[in-house]
Amino acid sequence: QVQLRESGGGLVQAGGSLRLSCVSTGRTLSRSSMAWLRQPPGKEREFVAAIDWSGLSLYYADSVKGRFTVSTDNELNTVYLQMDNLNLADPAVYYCSAPNGLTASLGVAIRSPRFWGQGTQVAVSS
């Protein structure tokens, strides 16, 4: 049973930073590509960032490129989303996700998430 648990959300001023964490149980991240998605208020869920199982390939949505960084700590079985220079377009519930199979590609992790966390809320004030 794969379980994902996000944390680290909160309220931050525009221009500030937050680091989200997602702890995985039942799935070793050294063999799993992972993705972060978000759902802004009143909008559909959207892709944010992804990292492949080797940790060598990263992919970002254009809206966060240069501001957000995805990384993993395999010893802690945790994937992170460092969010810098947050702006008023970033408030959302942020989710981490994992695809069904081990060593799935980055594309599969982005297009076919199978396991989700409960999400963590990020708010940005002006």
FENDA-V192377 format. One record per helix or strand of 2 or more residues. SS is the DSSP state (@ for helix, = for strand). FROM is the first residue (numbers start at 0). LEN is the number of residues. Records with the same first field share a line. If there is no record, write none. Layout:
SS: FROM-LEN, FROM-LEN
This chain:
=: 2-5, 9-4, 17-8, 33-6, 44-7, 57-3, 67-6, 77-6, 91-8, 112-4, 119-6
@: 28-3, 105-6
